[in-house]
Amino acid sequence: MAKKILLLGLVLGLLWTTAFAADEIKVGSINDLTGATSDVGKDAALGIRECVTYVNDSGGINGKKIKLLLYDYGYRVPEAMTIYKRFRDYDKIALLLQWGTGDTEALSPTVNKDKMVTISDSLSGHLCDPKKTPYNFVYSTDYSTNARAALTAWYEEVWKKSDKWKAARDAGKKPKLVCFYMFAAPYASAPIKAIKDQAQILGIEVGKDEDVSLTALDAKSQVLAAKGEEANIVWHGNTTMSVATAVKDAYALKLGADHIVNNWGFDKNLVRMTSQAGEGVIGAAACAFLGDKVPYMDKVLEYCKKVNPGVPIEKRDIRTVQAWLKVSMAVSGLQKADKKGKLDGPKIKAELETLKDWSPFDTPNALGRSGYTVTPEDHRPTPVSLLYTIKDGKIVPLTQINMKEKFPDKWQSWLGW
């Protein structure tokens, strides 16, 4: 009798485990909470948990709950590889959310071999060509497109129009670009080829690059070198903390150049840290800023308070909103694949490649983005760059540029840059 009870218990346990597993979908997330990009990574990780909680509260993936497995890898590529193997072999995740360019690009051959759909916070243009990286997706305008757009916006809106550069224009001077970024960081260096190509297109001279660490607390020597180059515009490819260091040193040493910044270095913390030195800085953004009046921002703010009430809302930033955009794209692929009864990599990939004029949560302009189209030939979701500037201590819209429409003869050739 005891053996029958034990056997029955084992069978029921197995059935319960199977049923439970069928009612949840595992999603793995690799994040930087302690490494060189944790200045922006912590807020992004909070946003991922909050958005997943919202999705589960709203019915999950067709009734199935998302089980989020979120790990810190300290911005170390070997650690990311170890975590991924656990996700794949032990946790059996359905989809991977990744963080940095270095780890995403390093893992790309593996996830493509494993047919594991990966949506990363790295918006590297290198991950957008499905002929090379078929299982990698990005959730916003890629770095290279943003870099080209930021330089174009500065050239057209500032260099050509501002009184500051009138004397230089009248003298027939060509503007000069200098790039500040950490040479060894794949994220920071990802769009450098593209921005220099854009400089050539616009007739802008290019000076010598300056190596600035992601954790730099001093950039005076790099600023003085740019001053010697007589730079008019500086591109910053790092994250917020080191960008703020360089901008403040440029102000103190009277560099005189203007500044354009990649999206991970441009946020409200940059405004706080740079004060007067930050006035006029132009930056790209992946989506709306926290608190902007766009659809779904009320949910973002609600779940900030609900899931992480101990974190003051004034310390949260656009990184939270980016996390919601990232998760919403993943959810779209999971929902469509699950409805067709096959929640595996090839089916999730195929569904993401059918997105046409998509908006987060199928709501126009939700989180400040709309009109995403992804195809089996091109994983760039949008050619539209959102560009902002700092004015009177606040981040305000500058312009939006559709780079596909502006450079129709070049757009396709830029795929994979």
C-alpha positions as CSV (number, residue, x, y, z in Angstrom):
1,M,0.0,0.0,0.0
2,A,2.8,2.4,0.9
3,K,4.5,1.7,-2.5
4,K,1.2,2.5,-4.3
5,I,0.9,5.8,-2.4
6,L,4.5,6.7,-3.2
7,L,4.0,5.9,-6.8
8,L,0.8,7.9,-7.0
9,G,2.6,10.8,-5.3
10,L,5.4,10.7,-7.9
11,V,2.9,10.6,-10.8
12,L,0.9,13.5,-9.4
13,G,4.0,15.4,-8.8
14,L,5.2,14.9,-12.3
15,L,1.8,15.9,-13.7
16,W,1.8,19.0,-11.5
17,T,5.3,20.0,-12.6
18,T,4.4,19.5,-16.3
19,A,1.2,21.5,-15.9
20,F,3.1,24.3,-14.1
21,A,5.8,24.4,-16.7
22,A,3.1,24.6,-19.4
23,D,1.6,27.6,-17.7
24,E,4.9,29.7,-17.6
25,I,7.4,30.9,-20.2
26,K,10.9,31.4,-19.0
27,V,12.8,34.5,-20.2
28,G,16.5,34.9,-19.4
29,S,18.0,38.4,-18.8
30,I,21.7,39.3,-18.6
31,N,22.2,42.7,-17.0
32,D,25.0,44.9,-15.7
33,L,24.4,45.8,-12.1
34,T,27.9,46.2,-10.9
35,G,30.2,46.7,-13.9
36,A,31.4,49.6,-16.1
37,T,27.9,50.4,-17.4
38,S,26.0,49.9,-14.2
39,D,25.4,53.7,-14.1
40,V,22.7,53.1,-16.7
41,G,22.3,49.3,-16.2
42,K,20.7,49.3,-12.8
43,D,17.7,51.4,-13.9
44,A,17.3,49.3,-17.0
45,A,17.1,46.1,-14.8
46,L,14.5,47.6,-12.6
47,G,12.4,48.5,-15.6
48,I,12.6,44.9,-17.0
49,R,11.2,43.5,-13.8
50,E,8.5,46.1,-13.6
51,C,7.4,45.5,-17.2
52,V,7.3,41.8,-16.8
53,T,5.2,42.2,-13.7
54,Y,2.8,44.4,-15.6
55,V,2.6,41.9,-18.4
56,N,1.9,39.1,-16.0
57,D,-0.7,41.2,-14.2
58,S,-2.4,41.8,-17.6
59,G,-2.8,38.2,-18.5
60,G,0.8,37.2,-19.4
61,I,1.5,35.5,-22.7
62,N,-2.0,34.3,-23.7
63,G,-2.6,33.3,-20.1
64,K,0.9,32.0,-19.4
65,K,3.0,33.8,-16.9
66,I,6.5,35.0,-17.7
67,K,9.1,33.6,-15.3
68,L,12.0,36.1,-15.4
69,L,15.5,34.9,-14.7
70,L,17.6,38.0,-14.3
71,Y,21.4,37.8,-13.6
72,D,24.2,40.3,-13.1
73,Y,27.3,39.7,-15.3
74,G,29.3,42.7,-14.2
75,Y,29.9,43.7,-17.8
76,R,32.2,40.7,-18.2
77,V,31.9,38.7,-21.4
78,P,33.0,35.3,-20.0
79,E,30.4,35.7,-17.2
80,A,27.7,36.4,-19.8
81,M,28.6,33.2,-21.7
82,T,28.4,31.1,-18.5
83,I,25.0,32.6,-17.6
84,Y,23.7,31.9,-21.2
85,K,24.8,28.3,-21.0
86,R,22.8,27.9,-17.8
87,F,19.8,29.6,-19.4
88,R,20.0,27.3,-22.4
89,D,20.9,23.9,-20.8
90,Y,19.3,24.1,-17.4
91,D,16.5,26.7,-17.4
92,K,15.4,26.0,-21.0
93,I,14.5,29.7,-21.6
94,A,12.3,30.6,-24.6
95,L,14.0,34.0,-25.3
96,L,17.1,35.9,-24.2
97,L,17.2,39.5,-23.1
98,Q,20.8,40.8,-23.3
99,W,22.7,43.9,-22.3
100,G,26.1,45.0,-23.7
101,T,27.6,45.1,-27.2
102,G,30.6,43.1,-26.3
103,D,28.7,40.2,-24.8
104,T,25.9,40.3,-27.4
105,E,28.3,40.3,-30.3
106,A,30.5,37.6,-28.7
107,L,27.4,35.4,-28.0
108,S,25.9,36.0,-31.4
109,P,27.4,32.9,-33.2
110,T,26.2,30.7,-30.3
111,V,22.6,32.1,-30.1
112,N,22.3,31.8,-33.9
113,K,23.5,28.2,-33.8
114,D,21.1,27.5,-30.9
115,K,18.3,29.4,-32.7
116,M,17.8,31.5,-29.6
117,V,16.0,34.8,-30.2
118,T,18.0,37.5,-28.5
119,I,16.8,41.1,-27.9
120,S,19.6,43.2,-26.6
121,D,20.1,46.7,-25.0
122,S,23.0,46.8,-27.4
123,L,21.6,48.7,-30.4
124,S,24.8,48.0,-32.4
125,G,24.2,48.2,-36.1
126,H,26.4,45.1,-36.4
127,L,23.5,43.1,-35.0
128,C,21.0,44.2,-37.6
129,D,21.9,42.2,-40.7
130,P,20.0,38.9,-40.5
131,K,22.4,37.4,-43.1
132,K,25.0,37.5,-40.4
133,T,23.1,37.6,-37.1
134,P,19.6,36.0,-37.9
135,Y,18.6,35.6,-34.2
136,N,19.6,39.0,-33.0
137,F,17.1,41.8,-32.7
138,V,17.3,45.4,-31.5
139,Y,14.4,47.4,-30.1
140,S,15.2,50.9,-31.3
141,T,17.2,52.9,-33.8
142,D,20.7,51.4,-34.0
143,Y,23.8,53.3,-32.8
144,S,25.2,53.9,-36.3
145,T,21.9,55.4,-37.6
146,N,21.7,57.6,-34.5
147,A,25.3,58.7,-34.8
148,R,24.8,59.7,-38.5
149,A,21.6,61.5,-37.5
150,A,23.1,63.4,-34.6
151,L,26.0,64.6,-36.7
152,T,23.6,65.6,-39.5
153,A,21.3,67.4,-37.1
154,W,24.2,69.4,-35.6
155,Y,25.5,70.3,-39.0
156,E,22.1,71.5,-40.3
157,E,20.6,73.0,-37.2
158,V,23.7,74.4,-35.4
159,W,26.7,74.7,-37.7
160,K,24.7,76.2,-40.6
161,K,22.4,78.4,-38.5
162,S,23.9,79.5,-35.2
163,D,25.7,82.8,-34.6
164,K,28.3,80.9,-32.7
165,W,29.8,79.5,-35.9
166,K,29.0,82.5,-38.3
167,A,32.6,83.8,-38.4
168,A,33.9,80.3,-39.2
169,R,31.3,79.8,-41.9
170,D,32.0,83.3,-43.4
171,A,35.7,82.4,-43.5
172,G,34.9,79.2,-45.4
173,K,36.1,76.9,-42.7
174,K,35.0,73.3,-42.7
175,P,33.8,72.0,-39.3
176,K,36.0,69.3,-37.6
177,L,34.8,66.3,-35.7
178,V,36.7,64.5,-32.9
179,C,35.4,61.3,-31.3
180,F,35.6,60.6,-27.6
181,Y,35.0,57.0,-26.6
182,M,36.7,54.0,-25.0
183,F,38.6,52.3,-27.8
184,A,38.4,48.8,-26.2
185,A,34.7,48.9,-25.5
186,P,32.7,47.4,-28.4
187,Y,29.6,49.5,-27.4
188,A,31.5,52.8,-27.6
189,S,33.3,52.0,-30.8
190,A,30.4,50.4,-32.6
191,P,29.2,53.5,-34.6
192,I,32.6,55.1,-35.2
193,K,33.0,53.9,-38.8
194,A,29.5,55.1,-39.5
195,I,29.9,58.6,-38.0
196,K,33.2,59.2,-39.8
197,D,31.5,58.1,-43.1
198,Q,28.7,60.6,-42.4
199,A,31.3,63.3,-41.8
200,Q,32.7,62.7,-45.2
201,I,29.2,62.8,-46.7
202,L,28.5,66.2,-45.1
203,G,32.0,67.6,-45.8
204,I,33.1,67.6,-42.1
205,E,36.8,67.0,-41.4
206,V,37.7,64.3,-38.9
207,G,40.4,64.7,-36.3
208,K,42.2,62.2,-34.1
209,D,40.1,60.0,-31.9
210,E,40.5,60.3,-28.1
211,D,40.4,57.3,-25.8
212,V,38.2,58.0,-22.8
213,S,37.5,55.2,-20.3
214,L,33.9,54.2,-19.5
215,T,34.8,54.9,-15.9
216,A,36.8,58.1,-16.5
217,L,36.8,60.7,-13.7
218,D,39.2,63.0,-15.7
219,A,39.3,63.8,-19.4
220,K,41.5,66.9,-19.4
221,S,44.3,65.5,-21.6
222,Q,41.7,64.3,-24.2
223,V,40.0,67.7,-24.1
224,L,43.3,69.5,-24.6
225,A,44.1,67.3,-27.5
226,A,40.8,68.1,-29.1
227,K,41.5,71.8,-28.5
228,G,44.7,71.4,-30.4
229,E,42.8,69.9,-33.3
230,E,40.5,72.9,-33.2
231,A,37.5,70.6,-33.0
232,N,34.0,72.2,-33.6
233,I,32.0,69.1,-32.7
234,V,32.8,66.2,-30.3
235,W,31.0,62.8,-30.5
236,H,30.7,61.0,-27.1
237,G,30.3,57.3,-27.3
238,N,30.4,56.3,-23.6
239,T,27.8,56.1,-20.9
240,T,26.5,59.0,-18.8
241,M,29.2,59.2,-16.0
242,S,32.2,59.4,-18.3
243,V,30.4,61.6,-20.8
244,A,29.6,64.1,-18.0
245,T,33.3,64.0,-17.0
246,A,34.4,65.0,-20.5
247,V,31.7,67.6,-21.0
248,K,32.6,69.3,-17.7
249,D,36.3,69.3,-18.5
250,A,35.6,70.7,-22.0
251,Y,33.7,73.5,-20.4
252,A,36.4,74.2,-17.8
253,L,39.2,74.2,-20.3
254,K,37.2,76.4,-22.8
255,L,37.3,73.8,-25.6
256,G,34.5,75.8,-27.4
257,A,33.2,72.8,-29.3
258,D,29.7,71.5,-29.4
259,H,28.8,68.0,-28.2
260,I,26.7,65.1,-29.6
261,V,26.1,62.0,-27.5
262,N,25.1,58.4,-28.1
263,N,21.8,57.4,-26.4
264,W,23.4,55.6,-23.3
265,G,25.3,58.8,-22.4
266,F,22.3,61.2,-22.7
267,D,19.8,61.4,-19.9
268,K,18.6,63.5,-17.0
269,N,21.6,62.4,-15.0
270,L,23.8,64.1,-17.6
271,V,21.9,67.3,-17.0
272,R,22.3,67.0,-13.2
273,M,26.0,66.2,-13.4
274,T,27.0,68.9,-16.0
275,S,24.8,71.8,-15.0
276,Q,25.9,74.9,-17.1
277,A,28.5,72.8,-19.0
278,G,25.7,70.7,-20.5
279,E,23.8,73.5,-22.1
280,G,23.4,72.8,-25.8
281,V,24.5,69.2,-25.7
282,I,22.6,67.1,-28.3
283,G,21.8,63.5,-27.7
284,A,20.0,60.6,-29.3
285,A,17.2,58.8,-27.4
286,A,15.8,55.3,-27.8
287,C,12.3,56.3,-26.7
288,A,10.4,58.9,-24.6
289,F,11.9,60.1,-21.4
290,L,10.4,59.0,-18.1
291,G,7.4,61.2,-17.4
292,D,6.8,62.4,-20.9
293,K,3.2,62.6,-21.9
294,V,2.9,59.6,-24.2
295,P,0.7,56.5,-24.1
296,Y,1.7,53.8,-21.5
297,M,3.8,56.2,-19.5
298,D,1.2,56.1,-16.7
299,K,1.8,52.3,-16.5
300,V,5.5,52.7,-16.4
301,L,5.2,55.2,-13.5
302,E,2.6,53.0,-11.7
303,Y,4.8,49.9,-11.8
304,C,7.9,51.8,-10.7
305,K,6.1,52.6,-7.5
306,K,4.4,49.2,-7.3
307,V,7.4,46.9,-7.8
308,N,10.2,49.1,-6.5
309,P,8.6,51.5,-4.0
310,G,11.9,52.0,-2.2
311,V,13.6,53.6,-5.2
312,P,12.7,57.3,-5.5
313,I,11.0,58.1,-8.7
314,E,13.2,61.2,-9.2
315,K,16.2,58.8,-9.4
316,R,14.6,56.9,-12.3
317,D,15.3,57.8,-15.9
318,I,14.8,56.9,-19.6
319,R,16.5,53.6,-19.0
320,T,13.3,52.3,-17.3
321,V,11.3,53.3,-20.4
322,Q,13.8,51.6,-22.7
323,A,13.3,48.4,-20.6
324,W,9.6,48.5,-21.3
325,L,10.2,49.0,-25.0
326,K,12.5,46.0,-25.0
327,V,10.2,43.7,-23.1
328,S,7.2,44.8,-25.1
329,M,8.9,43.8,-28.3
330,A,9.8,40.4,-26.8
331,V,6.2,39.9,-25.6
332,S,4.9,40.6,-29.1
333,G,7.0,37.8,-30.6
334,L,6.2,35.4,-27.8
335,Q,2.4,36.1,-28.0
336,K,2.3,35.6,-31.7
337,A,4.3,32.4,-31.7
338,D,2.4,31.0,-28.7
339,K,-0.9,31.6,-30.5
340,K,0.3,29.5,-33.3
341,G,1.2,26.7,-30.9
342,K,5.0,26.6,-31.3
343,L,7.0,28.6,-28.8
344,D,10.5,27.9,-30.2
345,G,13.3,30.1,-31.6
346,P,12.5,29.7,-35.3
347,K,8.8,30.6,-34.7
348,I,9.5,33.5,-32.4
349,K,12.0,34.8,-35.0
350,A,9.5,34.4,-37.8
351,E,6.9,36.3,-35.9
352,L,9.2,39.2,-35.0
353,E,10.1,39.4,-38.7
354,T,6.4,40.1,-39.6
355,L,6.2,43.2,-37.5
356,K,4.9,46.0,-39.7
357,D,4.1,49.5,-38.5
358,W,4.2,48.1,-35.0
359,S,4.0,50.1,-31.8
360,P,4.7,48.9,-28.2
361,F,1.6,47.1,-26.8
362,D,0.0,47.7,-30.2
363,T,-0.7,51.3,-29.1
364,P,0.4,54.1,-31.4
365,N,3.2,56.2,-30.0
366,A,3.3,54.1,-26.8
367,L,6.6,54.9,-24.9
368,G,7.2,57.5,-27.7
369,R,7.8,55.0,-30.5
370,S,5.7,53.9,-33.5
371,G,6.0,52.5,-37.0
372,Y,8.4,49.7,-36.4
373,T,8.9,47.3,-39.3
374,V,11.2,44.2,-39.2
375,T,11.8,41.9,-42.1
376,P,13.8,38.7,-42.7
377,E,16.2,40.9,-44.7
378,D,16.6,43.8,-42.3
379,H,16.4,43.8,-38.5
380,R,16.6,47.6,-38.2
381,P,13.2,48.3,-36.7
382,T,13.1,52.0,-37.6
383,P,15.2,54.5,-39.5
384,V,13.8,57.4,-37.3
385,S,16.3,59.0,-34.9
386,L,14.9,60.9,-31.9
387,L,17.2,63.8,-31.1
388,Y,17.1,66.1,-28.1
389,T,19.1,68.9,-26.7
390,I,19.7,70.4,-23.2
391,K,18.2,73.9,-22.9
392,D,17.8,75.9,-19.7
393,G,18.7,72.8,-17.7
394,K,16.0,70.6,-19.3
395,I,16.0,68.0,-22.0
396,V,13.8,69.2,-24.9
397,P,13.1,67.8,-28.4
398,L,15.4,69.1,-31.1
399,T,14.3,67.1,-34.2
400,Q,13.5,63.7,-35.6
401,I,15.3,62.5,-38.7
402,N,14.1,59.6,-40.9
403,M,17.5,58.6,-42.3
404,K,16.0,56.2,-44.8
405,E,14.0,59.1,-46.4
406,K,16.8,61.6,-46.1
407,F,19.4,59.3,-47.7
408,P,17.4,56.8,-49.8
409,D,20.3,55.9,-52.0
410,K,22.5,55.0,-49.1
411,W,20.1,53.5,-46.5
412,Q,20.3,49.9,-47.7
413,S,24.1,49.9,-48.0
414,W,24.4,51.0,-44.4
415,L,22.8,47.7,-43.1
416,G,25.2,46.0,-40.7
417,W,27.5,49.0,-40.1
